[in-house]
Amino acid sequence: MGCAKDHSPPAFAMRHGSHQPVKEQTFVMSIFSVRPRSGIFAFALLAAALFAALMPSQPARAQYPCNGPGPGERMVGMTQGGNGVAGVPLCVRDEAAEPVPQGPPTQWVNSYYVAAWHPEASDVWTAAGYRSADAAGNAALAACTAAMGSGCTLTPGAANGSIAIARDGLGTLWAATGASDGKAKKEVEKVCVKEQAICEVFNTTNSPAWVEEIGNPISQAIVFPPKGNFHRIYGSTAWVDGDTAGDWGAKVWVNTGYASGKDAETAAVTQCERDSGAKCKVVRTVSDAVLTIAVDATRAIRVGSSPDYKDARKHAEQRCKDADTKCTVTASFDAAQKGAFVQDAYQALAEKK
């Protein structure tokens, strides 16, 4: 199992608040005194004053002619000049902005998550959105126990992130956490590589922090149960025991679709011994995975497994490559599908050529 805790807040924030509309004001003309520098300038000021007086009332602050912005003033434009008359600056009184009413106080809430699993379950019960690690753990264990009985335990858990669940070629489950679904997936894949297991990530759950009003708590707590049939389904393989198997040496017996590994093994060995009349032994037993049969370059028969039917052939070929040989996959069997088979690997290999 791997665990990568992350308590960072999510990449978004919320803020409550509203803006009050600004009240309209009726234009009021101000009387001011300016020492004119010339007759033209005096005429311009008079024209500007008359122009401003004829302007319709504007919302918010009133504009008025000025000799450039002074203390407490802000220039907002110019009157239109023409016929030798220059435009005159227009100013408004730059009063302090009205304070914006604030919404109710808020706070970030940590969101704890964890999953519970069972030795005979093919998936997990994930608790997310809880206010404490204990609350999340208790909820996950209660849900798992209600479905599977005693024997449930907890995976790694954390807050404000994600958990990813993977299955390897034997049906074993692995779990890891991360700041996001993608990071949690990478973490559990690293664990599988470290344990030399080929895994497929099939379940991710995200549990982000949230913002709520202080004194008005919000519940985000939820438990996600497995989908469909969550009990493990087993398949097993057997062949004649010993190096002198004779004509039976190329055959593998495959029995799939059993509720327990022991039942699948018993079925495979029993069928092998009944058909061959010799002593047989179990080769490989898996749950919720795919059994593969291959013949390598030395004509040795290899029985392996993969968590994914689509990639079963590729995984078998990669295992042979890692062992410095080359394989030809002759058959694949889904452990979850009920069936009884006898695979003659040499005959299947000849039919492929």
C-alpha positions, 0 to 999 in steps of 0.5 A: 500500500502507498500513501501520499497525503496532501492537505492543500486547499483546492484551486478555487475560492468563493467569496460572498458579498453584494454591491449597493447601487449608487444613488442618482444625484441631481446636477448642481452648478457651482459658483467659482471664481477664476482670474481670466488670462484673456478674453478668449479664456473667459469666453471659453469658461462661460461657454463651458458653464452654459454647456454644463448647465444645459446638460441633462442630469447624470447619475452618480457624481455631477461634472463641472468645468474646472481649471484642472483637477484640484485637491479632492477633484478628478478630471473626467473629460473635456468640453468640445472646443471649436471656432478658436475656443479651446476645450475646458477640463471637466472634473468631479468631486473625488469622494471616497467610495462607499464601503461594500457591505460584506457577506457572512463570515466563512471558513474552509473545511477539511474534507477527510476520505478513506476506503475500507476493503475486505479479503473477499471483496473485489472493490472498496467502500470509500468514505469522502467529505467527512470532517475528521479522519475518525468519522471517515474511517468509522463510516467506511468500516460500517458500510464494509462490515454491513456488506461483508461481515467481519474482516474489513480494514482501512486503506490509507486515507488523507484530507482534501485530495483523492484515493485510487484503487488498483487491481493486480494480475492475481486480483489483489487490491492496492490503494494510494492517495494524492492531491488529485485523481491523476496524482493518486493514480500515479502513486498507486501505480508506483506502489505496484511497480515497486512490488513488481505487480502489473496493475490496473487502476479501476476506482478513484474518488475525489474529496475536496475541501469546501467553504461554508458560513461560520455557524451554518455547517454543510454536510458533504459526507458520503460513502460510495459502495462498490458497483455490481457484484463485489464478491471475488470470483476465482479461476484456477489452473492445473497440470500433471505433476512431474517432468515426465507427464508424457502426452499430457505435458502440453495440456493445462486445465482451466476452471473459472467462475468460482466463489472461492479460490479453494473451490476453483483449485479443487475443480481444476485438479479434479478434472486434470486427474480424472482426464489424465489418470495422473497426479495433478497440481495447481499452477495459478489461482486468481480472482477477477483477473485474466489467466493466460497460457503461452509457449516460450522460445524453449517450448516451455509452457507459461501460465500467467495472469493480467488485471485487464483482458484487453492487455492480457496478451501484452502483459504475458509477452512483457513477462517473457521479455523480462525473462529474456525469452519470447512468448506466443500467447495461445489462450486467455480465460476470464476468471469471472466467467463460469467455465471448464477448459482443457488447453493443449498449448502445443496444438494451439501454437501449431494452429497459429502458424 
